[in-house]
Each structure stands twice: as structure tokens, then as C-alpha cells.
Amino acid sequence: MNKPEKAAGSKTEGAKRASFRSWSAAQGITTNGIDYCEIPNSGLGIVAQRRLEAGEELVHVPFPALVTINTVPKVFRKKHKQITTQGLLASFLASSDLEKTAFAPWASTWPTLEDFRESMPICWRQHRKTALTENLLDETTTHHDCDLPFPSAIDHSSADSLDGFFEANPNLGLLQKQRKKLKADWGKVGEALPNMSFERYVHFWLLVNTRTFYFEMPDVKIHPPRDDRIVMCPFIDLFNHNDTGCNVHYADTGYTVTTDKTYDAGDEVYVSYGRHSNDFLLVEYGFVLNSNRWDSTPVDHCLMTHLVNTPVEEQLQRAGYLG
């Protein structure tokens, strides 16, 4: 399954893109031989505008253009007690009138809530025509309990197999883990901002979830937990994922992407989000790859039922394989 295809461009879309390009240049973002456009079945992506040689620098995003935890005003941060960086950034964006913010042109490139409802499994248990509610955080509710259809991007035969998959073992714990994280963040935001809309918060929580990069803040003596070392990075967040891709490098000065190989004009240019299985990509980003060198099919839930209270289970436990 690919990401849902977005509507064709228009004069309005053309104006938005021109505005984003101008905004990017004003932030000091430099690009070389690439541009972004609609990719069939994948939303926006980066395409080579000429032949690119291996080792060419394609884009550089300076540190001041990044959205980090320090972008959030201190007064706003203090309202949120012990919340993750993802949860805080989502709350900050959800609380903002994006059209009036300094990064409004960039926000025009972000996925809509409807995009996420089509592609993210965490949203599938609630009908796309109704508002998202806190019921999606209920870990005891299965897809069958809601009796709701899968997104239109999934054909009938695929839905049958996915239905059984989610019912048998909710995406091997990945979906359950994501739901718990959202539930915890929403609890903190609910205390800090009682009038926050759950649906709006979920939109921006998923936005941050799918469009952040690992980054270690410069001049910080004590770094936060690894999962909290994230930033949002304009323009580079438009690169789609492949199991291999261009080199993404970060330093105190910002982010740089360089080509990993030769690309012809018109080729889509990818980066790699990491060595992730299709299960992980589906839950965390809302898509899978047709060919994924890092894909795997865990069979733990099938085997372990036959190993309970056996010497093999004890050996696996001692070896640290069972947590």
C-alpha cells in the first residue's frame, strides 16, 4: 500500500509552492538540482531537475530554520509537565494559527488530517466522516468492535488479511505502543490546555510523528532521552523514503543531504528513514514499500505458544530475548 494520492495541482497550489520556495530561500535553505512536486500515489516528493552525480550536495537547511523544542516559547513549555518533545511540538502547532505564523508557507506542504485518516492505522478504527474521538486510544477496542471500513486505498482482498492481522496481534505491539504514547501526551495536553480539540491535536501529533528528524541540540550539557532528540526540518521533510537513499547529515550548523548515487533528470530522489520493516513503516508513517530489503515477518506470537513453560523458553529468557 502506498500513501494516498493527493489532488492535482492548481493555480492556488502553484502560488503556495512559489511562496514556499521564496520562504525557504529567506530562511537560508539552499537547494541544488532538485525540486518538489506531486508524486503519483505518494503525495509530495523530491525530483531531480537535471542529471545528479554521486556526492553532490542537494540541500542544506541551516539550524535557525529548524523547529526545535526551543522554538516553543518558555511560557508555553512550562504549562506542559513531563511531556515528550513530540507531544509538546504537536501542542504548540495545534495551538497556533498557522496562517499567521512565520512558517505558514512551509505548513502548506504538510499532510492534512484526511491524509492521515487514510494512511495511519491508528485512525482506521473510526469512520473518516466522523470526528476523531478519544475512543481510538482504547487499547481493548478492535477493528471489529467498531465495524468500520478500512481506507479506500486498501482493496477488499487486502482488507480481509489486514483485518485478521490487527485482530490477532495489533501489529506486533507497534500500534499499541504508539497508542499508549499518544494517550500519555494527550493526557498532559488536556491538563495544560483544557480547550484543545482532540481531533486537531491528533492531526499535529501525527504530523510531528511522521516528519521529524533525529538531532542533538548544540551546547546542551545534558541531553534528553533519545526519543526526545527530534526536530522538524523544512524542505528535507519532503523527501520520501526508500530502503536505500541519499545521505542525510546533521551538525551544529544544520542538515545537509548529498546524493548516494547518480540520478537522471526526472528521477525521484529518496532518503532512508532507517532500516525499518513494512510493519513499522505502516504504523509510524502510513505506507509500505513494494520492495523492502529490511522487511521481516516475525513469528514469535506463533512459536511462543508452543514454548510456554519449556526449557527453550527459559533459555530465551536468560539470553534476554523475552524482555
Salt bridges, closest charged atoms under 4 A:
GLU13 OE2 - LYS16 NZ 3.77
ASP35 OD2 - ARG21 NH2 3.09
GLU38 OE2 - ARG17 NH2 3.69
GLU53 OE2 - ARG51 NE 2.87
GLU56 OE1 - ARG50 NH2 2.75
ASP97 OD2 - LYS100 NZ 3.78
ASP115 OD2 - LYS6 NZ 3.83
GLU118 OE2 - ARG128 NE 3.12
ASP160 OD2 - HIS156 NE2 3.48
ASP163 OD1 - HIS143 NE2 3.55
ASP163 OD2 - HIS144 NE2 3.36
GLU167 OE2 - HIS144 NE2 3.87
GLU199 OE2 - ARG117 NH1 3.20
GLU216 OE2 - ARG229 NH1 3.11
ASP237 OD2 - ARG211 NE 3.57
ASP264 OD1 - ARG51 NH1 3.13
